[in-house]
Amino acid sequence: MELKQLYTDLILEYNKDKTNKRKIENPNVHEHGHNPSCGDDIDIEAKVENGVITDLAYTGTGCAISQASTAMMAELLQGRTVEEGLRLCRLFLDMIRGKVTDDSQLEELEAAITLKDISQMPVRVKCATLGWHTLEMALEKVEKQLKNNG
């Protein structure tokens, strides 16, 4: 199978996957993200307990790339610490910006590594990063709260 076809198939698969496209009952983390250039809207909700992301979900509308990328993110970060979640968000964003290109460093992004070539499609960068940027903002707030309480 050609790499381009695999990429397309994976985006379509994650775009259809509704496992984490849902509301969370009583989330203690919520952040809204919006891409004004295309109208994509995302709401990230999470439950963080003892510094661990115990549940992570999203709702909203957007193109297949924004929805698939956010679904990949939600799948990847379930059960991770806030610190690890932030590190992986930043790794993904650095990958999309072209700052990190070494596949051995990017392997831990799992399915999200397939979005690496989005960096060569400037119009799609904001689509792929919307969920990740939104979660990064939310986790930065949580990290600050944890430091203030701890």
Salt bridges, closest charged atoms under 4 A:
GLU31 OE1 - LYS141 NZ 2.88
ASP41 OD1 - HIS32 NE2 2.85
ASP41 OD1 - HIS34 ND1 3.11
ASP43 OD1 - HIS30 NE2 2.88
ASP43 OD1 - HIS32 ND1 3.22
GLU45 OE2 - LYS23 NZ 3.54
ASP55 OD1 - ARG22 NH2 2.63
GLU84 OE2 - ARG80 NH1 2.85
ASP94 OD1 - ARG97 NH1 3.32
ASP103 OD1 - LYS116 NZ 2.48
GLU108 OE1 - ARG87 NH2 2.86
GLU110 OE2 - ARG80 NH2 3.87
GLU136 OE2 - ARG90 NE 3.09
GLU136 OE1 - HIS133 ND1 3.79
GLU140 OE2 - ARG90 NH2 2.85
